[in-house]
Amino acid sequence: MSAYRGVSIAVINGYAMGGGLECALACDIRIAEAHAQMALPETGVGLLPCAGGTQNLTALVGEVGQSA
């Protein structure tokens, strides 16, 4: 999707987790309902998202540190 030459739009209504969120992150525009829930659950079990989700997410929203 990130190589698509046209404009891609993701509309999130409900859950976007794992591959669904990675597809949305690869789009040019993302529109989400207020109740939408997004996550990369594979990181919770020690796996890495395979479609660039961690890179795309930090590129879009920046890095977030944890407070001690």
PDB file with SEQRES, HELIX, SHEET and CRYST1 records, atoms N, CA, C and O in Angstrom:
SEQRES   1 A   68  MET SER ALA TYR ARG GLY VAL SER ILE ALA VAL ILE ASN          
SEQRES   2 A   68  GLY TYR ALA MET GLY GLY GLY LEU GLU CYS ALA LEU ALA          
SEQRES   3 A   68  CYS ASP ILE ARG ILE ALA GLU ALA HIS ALA GLN MET ALA          
SEQRES   4 A   68  LEU PRO GLU THR GLY VAL GLY LEU LEU PRO CYS ALA GLY          
SEQRES   5 A   68  GLY THR GLN ASN LEU THR ALA LEU VAL GLY GLU VAL GLY          
SEQRES   6 A   68  GLN SER ALA                                                  
HELIX    1 AA1 GLY A   19  ALA A   26  1                                   8    
HELIX    2 AA2 PRO A   41  VAL A   45  5                                   5    
HELIX    3 AA3 GLY A   53  VAL A   61  1                                   9    
SHEET    1 AA1 2 ILE A   9  ILE A  12  0                                        
SHEET    2 AA1 2 ILE A  29  ALA A  32  1                                        
SHEET    1 AA2 2 TYR A  15  MET A  17  0                                        
SHEET    2 AA2 2 GLN A  37  ALA A  39  1                                        
CRYST1    1.000    1.000    1.000  90.00  90.00  90.00 P 1           1          
ATOM      1  N   MET A   1       0.812  -1.197   0.000  1.00  0.00           N  
ATOM      2  CA  MET A   1       0.000   0.000   0.000  1.00  0.00           C  
ATOM      3  C   MET A   1       0.852   1.255   0.000  1.00  0.00           C  
ATOM      4  O   MET A   1       0.481   2.259  -0.609  1.00  0.00           O  
ATOM      5  N   SER A   2       1.991   1.208   0.679  1.00  0.00           N  
ATOM      6  CA  SER A   2       2.818   2.408   0.750  1.00  0.00           C  
ATOM      7  C   SER A   2       3.422   2.764  -0.607  1.00  0.00           C  
ATOM      8  O   SER A   2       3.845   3.903  -0.803  1.00  0.00           O  
ATOM      9  N   ALA A   3       3.473   1.823  -1.543  1.00  0.00           N  
ATOM     10  CA  ALA A   3       4.009   2.094  -2.873  1.00  0.00           C  
ATOM     11  C   ALA A   3       2.921   2.503  -3.868  1.00  0.00           C  
ATOM     12  O   ALA A   3       3.227   2.813  -5.019  1.00  0.00           O  
ATOM     13  N   TYR A   4       1.671   2.509  -3.445  1.00  0.00           N  
ATOM     14  CA  TYR A   4       0.560   2.879  -4.317  1.00  0.00           C  
ATOM     15  C   TYR A   4       0.702   4.331  -4.739  1.00  0.00           C  
ATOM     16  O   TYR A   4       0.943   5.194  -3.895  1.00  0.00           O  
ATOM     17  N   ARG A   5       0.557   4.619  -6.024  1.00  0.00           N  
ATOM     18  CA  ARG A   5       0.794   5.971  -6.528  1.00  0.00           C  
ATOM     19  C   ARG A   5      -0.396   6.905  -6.352  1.00  0.00           C  
ATOM     20  O   ARG A   5      -0.227   8.122  -6.421  1.00  0.00           O  
ATOM     21  N   GLY A   6      -1.583   6.378  -6.129  1.00  0.00           N  
ATOM     22  CA  GLY A   6      -2.761   7.211  -5.915  1.00  0.00           C  
ATOM     23  C   GLY A   6      -2.870   7.609  -4.451  1.00  0.00           C  
ATOM     24  O   GLY A   6      -1.962   7.361  -3.657  1.00  0.00           O  
ATOM     25  N   VAL A   7      -3.982   8.223  -4.109  1.00  0.00           N  
ATOM     26  CA  VAL A   7      -4.236   8.609  -2.723  1.00  0.00           C  
ATOM     27  C   VAL A   7      -5.009   7.474  -2.056  1.00  0.00           C  
ATOM     28  O   VAL A   7      -6.045   7.040  -2.558  1.00  0.00           O  
ATOM     29  N   SER A   8      -4.500   7.000  -0.929  1.00  0.00           N  
ATOM     30  CA  SER A   8      -5.173   5.927  -0.199  1.00  0.00           C  
ATOM     31  C   SER A   8      -5.722   6.478   1.114  1.00  0.00           C  
ATOM     32  O   SER A   8      -5.056   7.245   1.809  1.00  0.00           O  
ATOM     33  N   ILE A   9      -6.954   6.072   1.441  1.00  0.00           N  
ATOM     34  CA  ILE A   9      -7.635   6.552   2.639  1.00  0.00           C  
ATOM     35  C   ILE A   9      -8.105   5.349   3.452  1.00  0.00           C  
ATOM     36  O   ILE A   9      -8.735   4.436   2.918  1.00  0.00           O  
ATOM     37  N   ALA A  10      -7.795   5.357   4.739  1.00  0.00           N  
ATOM     38  CA  ALA A  10      -8.266   4.312   5.647  1.00  0.00           C  
ATOM     39  C   ALA A  10      -9.334   4.909   6.550  1.00  0.00           C  
ATOM     40  O   ALA A  10      -9.133   5.971   7.139  1.00  0.00           O  
ATOM     41  N   VAL A  11     -10.460   4.232   6.657  1.00  0.00           N  
ATOM     42  CA  VAL A  11     -11.534   4.638   7.559  1.00  0.00           C  
ATOM     43  C   VAL A  11     -11.655   3.549   8.618  1.00  0.00           C  
ATOM     44  O   VAL A  11     -11.928   2.392   8.299  1.00  0.00           O  
ATOM     45  N   ILE A  12     -11.449   3.924   9.882  1.00  0.00           N  
ATOM     46  CA  ILE A  12     -11.439   2.955  10.976  1.00  0.00           C  
ATOM     47  C   ILE A  12     -12.686   3.158  11.825  1.00  0.00           C  
ATOM     48  O   ILE A  12     -12.899   4.220  12.411  1.00  0.00           O  
ATOM     49  N   ASN A  13     -13.499   2.115  11.874  1.00  0.00           N  
ATOM     50  CA  ASN A  13     -14.745   2.138  12.633  1.00  0.00           C  
ATOM     51  C   ASN A  13     -14.801   0.841  13.429  1.00  0.00           C  
ATOM     52  O   ASN A  13     -15.298  -0.170  12.932  1.00  0.00           O  
ATOM     53  N   GLY A  14     -14.302   0.861  14.644  1.00  0.00           N  
ATOM     54  CA  GLY A  14     -14.234  -0.359  15.455  1.00  0.00           C  
ATOM     55  C   GLY A  14     -12.784  -0.686  15.769  1.00  0.00           C  
ATOM     56  O   GLY A  14     -12.032   0.160  16.254  1.00  0.00           O  
ATOM     57  N   TYR A  15     -12.400  -1.937  15.482  1.00  0.00           N  
ATOM     58  CA  TYR A  15     -11.054  -2.389  15.816  1.00  0.00           C  
ATOM     59  C   TYR A  15     -10.144  -2.370  14.590  1.00  0.00           C  
ATOM     60  O   TYR A  15     -10.553  -2.761  13.497  1.00  0.00           O  
ATOM     61  N   ALA A  16      -8.912  -1.914  14.782  1.00  0.00           N  
ATOM     62  CA  ALA A  16      -7.850  -2.019  13.775  1.00  0.00           C  
ATOM     63  C   ALA A  16      -6.621  -2.500  14.539  1.00  0.00           C  
ATOM     64  O   ALA A  16      -5.909  -1.712  15.162  1.00  0.00           O  
ATOM     65  N   MET A  17      -6.391  -3.790  14.478  1.00  0.00           N  
ATOM     66  CA  MET A  17      -5.302  -4.370  15.261  1.00  0.00           C  
ATOM     67  C   MET A  17      -4.425  -5.229  14.365  1.00  0.00           C  
ATOM     68  O   MET A  17      -4.903  -5.865  13.426  1.00  0.00           O  
ATOM     69  N   GLY A  18      -3.149  -5.235  14.669  1.00  0.00           N  
ATOM     70  CA  GLY A  18      -2.215  -6.046  13.898  1.00  0.00           C  
ATOM     71  C   GLY A  18      -2.130  -5.577  12.460  1.00  0.00           C  
ATOM     72  O   GLY A  18      -1.830  -4.414  12.187  1.00  0.00           O  
ATOM     73  N   GLY A  19      -2.397  -6.495  11.544  1.00  0.00           N  
ATOM     74  CA  GLY A  19      -2.301  -6.196  10.120  1.00  0.00           C  
ATOM     75  C   GLY A  19      -3.249  -5.106   9.666  1.00  0.00           C  
ATOM     76  O   GLY A  19      -2.920  -4.340   8.761  1.00  0.00           O  
ATOM     77  N   GLY A  20      -4.430  -5.022  10.282  1.00  0.00           N  
ATOM     78  CA  GLY A  20      -5.378  -3.971   9.919  1.00  0.00           C  
ATOM     79  C   GLY A  20      -4.844  -2.580  10.225  1.00  0.00           C  
ATOM     80  O   GLY A  20      -5.016  -1.652   9.435  1.00  0.00           O  
ATOM     81  N   LEU A  21      -4.195  -2.443  11.376  1.00  0.00           N  
ATOM     82  CA  LEU A  21      -3.609  -1.152  11.720  1.00  0.00           C  
ATOM     83  C   LEU A  21      -2.417  -0.858  10.824  1.00  0.00           C  
ATOM     84  O   LEU A  21      -2.211   0.289  10.428  1.00  0.00           O  
ATOM     85  N   GLU A  22      -1.627  -1.878  10.498  1.00  0.00           N  
ATOM     86  CA  GLU A  22      -0.481  -1.659   9.626  1.00  0.00           C  
ATOM     87  C   GLU A  22      -0.922  -1.200   8.237  1.00  0.00           C  
ATOM     88  O   GLU A  22      -0.264  -0.361   7.623  1.00  0.00           O  
ATOM     89  N   CYS A  23      -2.026  -1.742   7.743  1.00  0.00           N  
ATOM     90  CA  CYS A  23      -2.575  -1.281   6.461  1.00  0.00           C  
ATOM     91  C   CYS A  23      -3.013   0.175   6.560  1.00  0.00           C  
ATOM     92  O   CYS A  23      -2.760   0.966   5.652  1.00  0.00           O  
ATOM     93  N   ALA A  24      -3.671   0.530   7.663  1.00  0.00           N  
ATOM     94  CA  ALA A  24      -4.119   1.913   7.851  1.00  0.00           C  
ATOM     95  C   ALA A  24      -2.927   2.863   7.955  1.00  0.00           C  
ATOM     96  O   ALA A  24      -2.979   3.973   7.425  1.00  0.00           O  
ATOM     97  N   LEU A  25      -1.852   2.444   8.631  1.00  0.00           N  
ATOM     98  CA  LEU A  25      -0.674   3.292   8.767  1.00  0.00           C  
ATOM     99  C   LEU A  25       0.017   3.532   7.435  1.00  0.00           C  
ATOM    100  O   LEU A  25       0.676   4.556   7.254  1.00  0.00           O  
ATOM    101  N   ALA A  26      -0.128   2.595   6.497  1.00  0.00           N  
ATOM    102  CA  ALA A  26       0.497   2.741   5.187  1.00  0.00           C  
ATOM    103  C   ALA A  26      -0.283   3.689   4.280  1.00  0.00           C  
ATOM    104  O   ALA A  26       0.231   4.106   3.242  1.00  0.00           O  
ATOM    105  N   CYS A  27      -1.515   4.036   4.653  1.00  0.00           N  
ATOM    106  CA  CYS A  27      -2.350   4.925   3.833  1.00  0.00           C  
ATOM    107  C   CYS A  27      -1.918   6.380   3.994  1.00  0.00           C  
ATOM    108  O   CYS A  27      -1.241   6.743   4.956  1.00  0.00           O  
ATOM    109  N   ASP A  28      -2.320   7.195   3.038  1.00  0.00           N  
ATOM    110  CA  ASP A  28      -2.000   8.624   3.074  1.00  0.00           C  
ATOM    111  C   ASP A  28      -2.849   9.366   4.100  1.00  0.00           C  
ATOM    112  O   ASP A  28      -2.366  10.291   4.753  1.00  0.00           O  
ATOM    113  N   ILE A  29      -4.103   8.967   4.244  1.00  0.00           N  
ATOM    114  CA  ILE A  29      -5.045   9.631   5.148  1.00  0.00           C  
ATOM    115  C   ILE A  29      -5.732   8.565   5.989  1.00  0.00           C  
ATOM    116  O   ILE A  29      -6.130   7.518   5.479  1.00  0.00           O  
ATOM    117  N   ARG A  30      -5.866   8.839   7.275  1.00  0.00           N  
ATOM    118  CA  ARG A  30      -6.565   7.929   8.181  1.00  0.00           C  
ATOM    119  C   ARG A  30      -7.666   8.699   8.902  1.00  0.00           C  
ATOM    120  O   ARG A  30      -7.427   9.767   9.466  1.00  0.00           O  
ATOM    121  N   ILE A  31      -8.867   8.146   8.876  1.00  0.00           N  
ATOM    122  CA  ILE A  31     -10.011   8.746   9.571  1.00  0.00           C  
ATOM    123  C   ILE A  31     -10.534   7.682  10.523  1.00  0.00           C  
ATOM    124  O   ILE A  31     -10.843   6.568  10.099  1.00  0.00           O  
ATOM    125  N   ALA A  32     -10.637   8.014  11.804  1.00  0.00           N  
ATOM    126  CA  ALA A  32     -11.083   7.049  12.795  1.00  0.00           C  
ATOM    127  C   ALA A  32     -12.254   7.608  13.595  1.00  0.00           C  
ATOM    128  O   ALA A  32     -12.276   8.789  13.940  1.00  0.00           O  
ATOM    129  N   GLU A  33     -13.219   6.751  13.883  1.00  0.00           N  
ATOM    130  CA  GLU A  33     -14.318   7.105  14.760  1.00  0.00           C  
ATOM    131  C   GLU A  33     -13.780   7.303  16.171  1.00  0.00           C  
ATOM    132  O   GLU A  33     -12.708   6.797  16.501  1.00  0.00           O  
ATOM    133  N   ALA A  34     -14.500   8.019  16.989  1.00  0.00           N  
ATOM    134  CA  ALA A  34     -14.055   8.284  18.362  1.00  0.00           C  
ATOM    135  C   ALA A  34     -13.921   7.002  19.178  1.00  0.00           C  
ATOM    136  O   ALA A  34     -13.089   6.935  20.083  1.00  0.00           O  
ATOM    137  N   HIS A  35     -14.729   5.977  18.873  1.00  0.00           N  
ATOM    138  CA  HIS A  35     -14.688   4.732  19.633  1.00  0.00           C  
ATOM    139  C   HIS A  35     -13.724   3.694  19.033  1.00  0.00           C  
ATOM    140  O   HIS A  35     -13.635   2.579  19.548  1.00  0.00           O  
ATOM    141  N   ALA A  36     -13.013   4.035  17.971  1.00  0.00           N  
ATOM    142  CA  ALA A  36     -12.093   3.090  17.326  1.00  0.00           C  
ATOM    143  C   ALA A  36     -10.974   2.693  18.290  1.00  0.00           C  
ATOM    144  O   ALA A  36     -10.482   3.512  19.066  1.00  0.00           O  
ATOM    145  N   GLN A  37     -10.592   1.437  18.223  1.00  0.00           N  
ATOM    146  CA  GLN A  37      -9.503   0.937  19.053  1.00  0.00           C  
ATOM    147  C   GLN A  37      -8.415   0.387  18.142  1.00  0.00           C  
ATOM    148  O   GLN A  37      -8.673  -0.466  17.293  1.00  0.00           O  
ATOM    149  N   MET A  38      -7.198   0.884  18.329  1.00  0.00           N  
ATOM    150  CA  MET A  38      -6.076   0.487  17.485  1.00  0.00           C  
ATOM    151  C   MET A  38      -4.946  -0.042  18.345  1.00  0.00           C  
ATOM    152  O   MET A  38      -4.667   0.492  19.419  1.00  0.00           O  
ATOM    153  N   ALA A  39      -4.298  -1.090  17.870  1.00  0.00           N  
ATOM    154  CA  ALA A  39      -3.205  -1.685  18.646  1.00  0.00           C  
ATOM    155  C   ALA A  39      -2.335  -2.548  17.746  1.00  0.00           C  
ATOM    156  O   ALA A  39      -2.757  -3.003  16.683  1.00  0.00           O  
ATOM    157  N   LEU A  40      -1.120  -2.755  18.203  1.00  0.00           N  
ATOM    158  CA  LEU A  40      -0.216  -3.731  17.610  1.00  0.00           C  
ATOM    159  C   LEU A  40      -0.001  -4.814  18.669  1.00  0.00           C  
ATOM    160  O   LEU A  40       1.025  -4.805  19.350  1.00  0.00           O  
ATOM    161  N   PRO A  41      -0.950  -5.751  18.825  1.00  0.00           N  
ATOM    162  CA  PRO A  41      -0.896  -6.703  19.928  1.00  0.00           C  
ATOM    163  C   PRO A  41       0.269  -7.674  19.864  1.00  0.00           C  
ATOM    164  O   PRO A  41       0.632  -8.256  20.886  1.00  0.00           O  
ATOM    165  N   GLU A  42       0.865  -7.867  18.698  1.00  0.00           N  
ATOM    166  CA  GLU A  42       1.978  -8.796  18.600  1.00  0.00           C  
ATOM    167  C   GLU A  42       3.180  -8.359  19.437  1.00  0.00           C  
ATOM    168  O   GLU A  42       3.987  -9.197  19.840  1.00  0.00           O  
ATOM    169  N   THR A  43       3.308  -7.061  19.700  1.00  0.00           N  
ATOM    170  CA  THR A  43       4.417  -6.591  20.529  1.00  0.00           C  
ATOM    171  C   THR A  43       4.262  -7.038  21.980  1.00  0.00           C  
ATOM    172  O   THR A  43       5.256  -7.127  22.701  1.00  0.00           O  
ATOM    173  N   GLY A  44       3.055  -7.317  22.416  1.00  0.00           N  
ATOM    174  CA  GLY A  44       2.811  -7.774  23.783  1.00  0.00           C  
ATOM    175  C   GLY A  44       3.294  -9.188  24.054  1.00  0.00           C  
ATOM    176  O   GLY A  44       3.459  -9.577  25.210  1.00  0.00           O  
ATOM    177  N   VAL A  45       3.522  -9.956  23.003  1.00  0.00           N  
ATOM    178  CA  VAL A  45       4.012 -11.326  23.168  1.00  0.00           C  
ATOM    179  C   VAL A  45       5.430 -11.488  22.615  1.00  0.00           C  
ATOM    180  O   VAL A  45       5.889 -12.605  22.379  1.00  0.00           O  
ATOM    181  N   GLY A  46       6.116 -10.360  22.411  1.00  0.00           N  
ATOM    182  CA  GLY A  46       7.507 -10.399  21.998  1.00  0.00           C  
ATOM    183  C   GLY A  46       7.738 -10.530  20.508  1.00  0.00           C  
ATOM    184  O   GLY A  46       8.858 -10.832  20.094  1.00  0.00           O  
ATOM    185  N   LEU A  47       6.720 -10.315  19.682  1.00  0.00           N  
ATOM    186  CA  LEU A  47       6.875 -10.389  18.234  1.00  0.00           C  
ATOM    187  C   LEU A  47       6.915  -8.983  17.654  1.00  0.00           C  
ATOM    188  O   LEU A  47       6.445  -8.033  18.280  1.00  0.00           O  
ATOM    189  N   LEU A  48       7.474  -8.853  16.464  1.00  0.00           N  
ATOM    190  CA  LEU A  48       7.510  -7.566  15.778  1.00  0.00           C  
ATOM    191  C   LEU A  48       6.477  -7.552  14.662  1.00  0.00           C  
ATOM    192  O   LEU A  48       6.324  -8.546  13.953  1.00  0.00           O  
ATOM    193  N   PRO A  49       5.767  -6.445  14.493  1.00  0.00           N  
ATOM    194  CA  PRO A  49       4.858  -6.332  13.351  1.00  0.00           C  
ATOM    195  C   PRO A  49       5.669  -6.470  12.062  1.00  0.00           C  
ATOM    196  O   PRO A  49       6.735  -5.868  11.932  1.00  0.00           O  
ATOM    197  N   CYS A  50       5.171  -7.254  11.115  1.00  0.00           N  
ATOM    198  CA  CYS A  50       5.981  -7.596   9.950  1.00  0.00           C  
ATOM    199  C   CYS A  50       5.827  -6.638   8.775  1.00  0.00           C  
ATOM    200  O   CYS A  50       6.576  -6.760   7.806  1.00  0.00           O  
ATOM    201  N   ALA A  51       4.908  -5.707   8.813  1.00  0.00           N  
ATOM    202  CA  ALA A  51       4.696  -4.818   7.671  1.00  0.00           C  
ATOM    203  C   ALA A  51       5.133  -3.385   7.972  1.00  0.00           C  
ATOM    204  O   ALA A  51       4.583  -2.444   7.401  1.00  0.00           O  
ATOM    205  N   GLY A  52       6.101  -3.207   8.847  1.00  0.00           N  
ATOM    206  CA  GLY A  52       6.606  -1.871   9.139  1.00  0.00           C  
ATOM    207  C   GLY A  52       5.765  -1.068  10.107  1.00  0.00           C  
ATOM    208  O   GLY A  52       5.883   0.156  10.146  1.00  0.00           O  
ATOM    209  N   GLY A  53       4.922  -1.716  10.886  1.00  0.00           N  
ATOM    210  CA  GLY A  53       4.032  -0.998  11.802  1.00  0.00           C  
ATOM    211  C   GLY A  53       4.764  -0.167  12.832  1.00  0.00           C  
ATOM    212  O   GLY A  53       4.348   0.954  13.124  1.00  0.00           O  
ATOM    213  N   THR A  54       5.843  -0.687  13.390  1.00  0.00           N  
ATOM    214  CA  THR A  54       6.558   0.076  14.416  1.00  0.00           C  
ATOM    215  C   THR A  54       7.247   1.294  13.816  1.00  0.00           C  
ATOM    216  O   THR A  54       7.310   2.340  14.462  1.00  0.00           O  
ATOM    217  N   GLN A  55       7.760   1.183  12.605  1.00  0.00           N  
ATOM    218  CA  GLN A  55       8.411   2.323  11.959  1.00  0.00           C  
ATOM    219  C   GLN A  55       7.390   3.361  11.523  1.00  0.00           C  
ATOM    220  O   GLN A  55       7.592   4.557  11.737  1.00  0.00           O  
ATOM    221  N   ASN A  56       6.292   2.916  10.910  1.00  0.00           N  
ATOM    222  CA  ASN A  56       5.264   3.851  10.452  1.00  0.00           C  
ATOM    223  C   ASN A  56       4.589   4.564  11.616  1.00  0.00           C  
ATOM    224  O   ASN A  56       4.306   5.759  11.528  1.00  0.00           O  
ATOM    225  N   LEU A  57       4.332   3.853  12.696  1.00  0.00           N  
ATOM    226  CA  LEU A  57       3.656   4.452  13.847  1.00  0.00           C  
ATOM    227  C   LEU A  57       4.508   5.557  14.468  1.00  0.00           C  
ATOM    228  O   LEU A  57       4.002   6.649  14.728  1.00  0.00           O  
ATOM    229  N   THR A  58       5.788   5.294  14.708  1.00  0.00           N  
ATOM    230  CA  THR A  58       6.643   6.325  15.306  1.00  0.00           C  
ATOM    231  C   THR A  58       6.893   7.471  14.338  1.00  0.00           C  
ATOM    232  O   THR A  58       7.083   8.606  14.777  1.00  0.00           O  
ATOM    233  N   ALA A  59       6.899   7.210  13.037  1.00  0.00           N  
ATOM    234  CA  ALA A  59       7.069   8.285  12.058  1.00  0.00           C  
ATOM    235  C   ALA A  59       5.853   9.212  12.056  1.00  0.00           C  
ATOM    236  O   ALA A  59       5.987  10.414  11.826  1.00  0.00           O  
ATOM    237  N   LEU A  60       4.666   8.655  12.312  1.00  0.00           N  
ATOM    238  CA  LEU A  60       3.442   9.458  12.282  1.00  0.00           C  
ATOM    239  C   LEU A  60       3.162  10.196  13.584  1.00  0.00           C  
ATOM    240  O   LEU A  60       2.743  11.353  13.549  1.00  0.00           O  
ATOM    241  N   VAL A  61       3.381   9.562  14.725  1.00  0.00           N  
ATOM    242  CA  VAL A  61       3.012  10.178  15.998  1.00  0.00           C  
ATOM    243  C   VAL A  61       4.204  10.526  16.877  1.00  0.00           C  
ATOM    244  O   VAL A  61       4.035  11.197  17.895  1.00  0.00           O  
ATOM    245  N   GLY A  62       5.398  10.088  16.513  1.00  0.00           N  
ATOM    246  CA  GLY A  62       6.581  10.373  17.313  1.00  0.00           C  
ATOM    247  C   GLY A  62       6.779   9.323  18.385  1.00  0.00           C  
ATOM    248  O   GLY A  62       5.914   8.480  18.621  1.00  0.00           O  
ATOM    249  N   GLU A  63       7.921   9.388  19.023  1.00  0.00           N  
ATOM    250  CA  GLU A  63       8.235   8.443  20.073  1.00  0.00           C  
ATOM    251  C   GLU A  63       7.648   8.915  21.390  1.00  0.00           C  
ATOM    252  O   GLU A  63       7.618  10.113  21.671  1.00  0.00           O  
ATOM    253  N   VAL A  64       7.190   7.984  22.184  1.00  0.00           N  
ATOM    254  CA  VAL A  64       6.596   8.293  23.477  1.00  0.00           C  
ATOM    255  C   VAL A  64       7.421   7.555  24.545  1.00  0.00           C  
ATOM    256  O   VAL A  64       7.573   6.334  24.490  1.00  0.00           O  
ATOM    257  N   GLY A  65       7.941   8.302  25.498  1.00  0.00           N  
ATOM    258  CA  GLY A  65       8.709   7.685  26.567  1.00  0.00           C  
ATOM    259  C   GLY A  65       7.811   7.303  27.732  1.00  0.00           C  
ATOM    260  O   GLY A  65       6.727   7.860  27.907  1.00  0.00           O  
ATOM    261  N   GLN A  66       8.272   6.354  28.520  1.00  0.00           N  
ATOM    262  CA  GLN A  66       7.538   5.958  29.717  1.00  0.00           C  
ATOM    263  C   GLN A  66       8.111   6.677  30.925  1.00  0.00           C  
ATOM    264  O   GLN A  66       9.326   6.828  31.051  1.00  0.00           O  
ATOM    265  N   SER A  67       7.232   7.117  31.809  1.00  0.00           N  
ATOM    266  CA  SER A  67       7.700   7.762  33.025  1.00  0.00           C  
ATOM    267  C   SER A  67       8.039   6.687  34.060  1.00  0.00           C  
ATOM    268  O   SER A  67       7.436   5.613  34.074  1.00  0.00           O  
ATOM    269  N   ALA A  68       8.990   6.984  34.909  1.00  0.00           N  
ATOM    270  CA  ALA A  68       9.455   5.993  35.890  1.00  0.00           C  
ATOM    271  C   ALA A  68       8.537   5.876  37.058  1.00  0.00           C  
ATOM    272  O   ALA A  68       8.792   5.085  37.967  1.00  0.00           O  
TER     273      ALA A  68                                                      
END                                                                             
